[in-house]
């Protein structure tokens, strides 16, 4: 019998590395405000909303700002970020992701995206992999941020798969926690020390072979 599992993917840092574009857009604003904003500081923004991210940057520089200024910077940040996405193509897909998507498709396994990004669809279109996803749940569809499992629970429901049969690929602590809280199998993509709460951890998708995926499907 062919088992059906749901394979749920986060976007930023899992399928594509758009984190660098977020960093550049935030750095531009920080520079304008004379705030020192490094890659180390940028780690504080991982999986955090745009509004909270701005507050963290302002706190770093001990800058007080009116709501009007904050709103202006938030719009500017998003416009700068989107301008970086214009030239995205399939070369932006992280190593090893495409073979995994292809293998899952060949095996007839349902695939969904579960991301806080409100730009998920255009990114999947530009990188040429939109057709691999049977469902997309993004920042426009959810009210609660990870570690709340809402984004993954909606995705599993759209695929008609129970949470226990859902497998989540995540690169953030909040995302791994969301999968665990939702009673799903969590697979961390990144550093073991950071993502130790995940059931399985791989440095990147090049470490994931088809036998491992087969075993997940059969479990």
WOVEN-V220486 format. One record per backbone hydrogen bond with DSSP energy under -1.0 kcal/mol. CO is the residue of the C=O (numbers start at 0). NH is the residue of the N-H. If there is no record, write none. Layout:
# WOVEN-V220486
CO_NH ; CO_NH
This chain:
# WOVEN-V220486
5_166 ; 6_111 ; 7_168 ; 8_113 ; 10_13 ; 10_14 ; 10_15 ; 14_93 ; 15_12 ; 15_17 ; 17_21 ; 18_22 ; 19_23 ; 20_24 ; 21_25 ; 22_26 ; 23_27 ; 24_28 ; 25_29 ; 26_30 ; 27_31 ; 28_32 ; 29_34 ; 30_33 ; 37_41 ; 40_43 ; 41_44 ; 42_45 ; 44_47 ; 48_52 ; 49_53 ; 50_54 ; 51_55 ; 52_56 ; 53_57 ; 54_58 ; 55_59 ; 56_60 ; 57_62 ; 65_69 ; 66_70 ; 67_71 ; 68_72 ; 69_73 ; 70_74 ; 71_75 ; 72_76 ; 73_77 ; 74_78 ; 75_79 ; 76_80 ; 77_81 ; 78_82 ; 79_83 ; 80_84 ; 84_87 ; 88_91 ; 89_92 ; 93_96 ; 95_99 ; 96_100 ; 97_101 ; 98_102 ; 99_103 ; 100_104 ; 101_105 ; 102_106 ; 103_108 ; 104_107 ; 109_6 ; 110_133 ; 110_134 ; 111_8 ; 112_136 ; 116_138 ; 118_122 ; 119_123 ; 120_124 ; 121_125 ; 122_126 ; 123_128 ; 123_129 ; 124_127 ; 128_131 ; 129_132 ; 134_112 ; 136_114 ; 137_140 ; 144_147 ; 148_152 ; 149_153 ; 150_154 ; 151_155 ; 152_156 ; 153_157 ; 154_158 ; 155_160 ; 156_159 ; 161_164 ; 162_165 ; 164_5 ; 165_184 ; 166_7 ; 167_186 ; 168_9 ; 169_188 ; 171_175 ; 172_176 ; 173_177 ; 174_178 ; 175_179 ; 176_180 ; 177_181 ; 178_183 ; 179_182 ; 184_167 ; 185_199 ; 186_169 ; 187_201 ; 190_194 ; 194_197 ; 199_187 ; 201_189 ; 203_206 ; 204_207 ; 208_212 ; 209_213 ; 210_214 ; 211_215 ; 212_216 ; 213_217 ; 214_218
